[in-house]
Amino acid sequence: MGIASGLTNSEIATRLLLSESTIKTHVSKVLAKIGARDRVHAVIIAYEAGLVRPDQTR
């Protein structure tokens, strides 16, 4: 669940019972820590690292 599943910040916030601004903050920090340019790049990095597989995204 989350970025690798293609969920929006709003959808993630709803599922985790957090505010959308909290999710935006966390996503921004994750992108900075892993050196990703954007959410798509973060997903590519996660796939390459073996953190997610196509069958795990739903």
N, C-alpha and C positions, 0 to 999 in steps of 0.2 A: 504494500500500500504506500502511496506517496508519489514522489516525483517520478520514479521509474514506471509507475502505472499510468502516468499521464494526468494525474489529478491536479486540479488548480489549487492555489493557496486556500481558496474558500472551501473547497471540498475536503482538503486535508484538515483544515481547522474544524469543520463540522464533525468529521470522524474522530478527531482527537479531543474534542470539546475544549478547544483553545480559540483565541481570537485570531482573525486573519492577520492582524499586524504582528502577532507573535510568530506565526508561521513565516511571514515575510522576513522577519529578523533572523530566524533560524536558517531559512534557505540561503539568505545572503551570507551568513557566517559559514555555512557548509561550502558554498561556492568559493569563498575566499580561501578557506583552509585547504581545499583540494586543488586549487588553482584552475577552477573551471570558469570558462567565459560566460556560460549561461546554463539553464536547466538541461538542455539537450547534451551539452558537453559533460555535465555531471553524470547523466545516465550512461553515456559512452564510457566514461571512466569506471563507473560501477560495473558495467558488463565486462570490461577488459580485466578488472581486478577479480572477477568471479563472485562479486557480492550479490548479484542478481542474475537470474536466468529468465528467458522468455516465458516459461511456464509459471513463474513466480509473480508475475506482474498483475494478476487479477485476484 
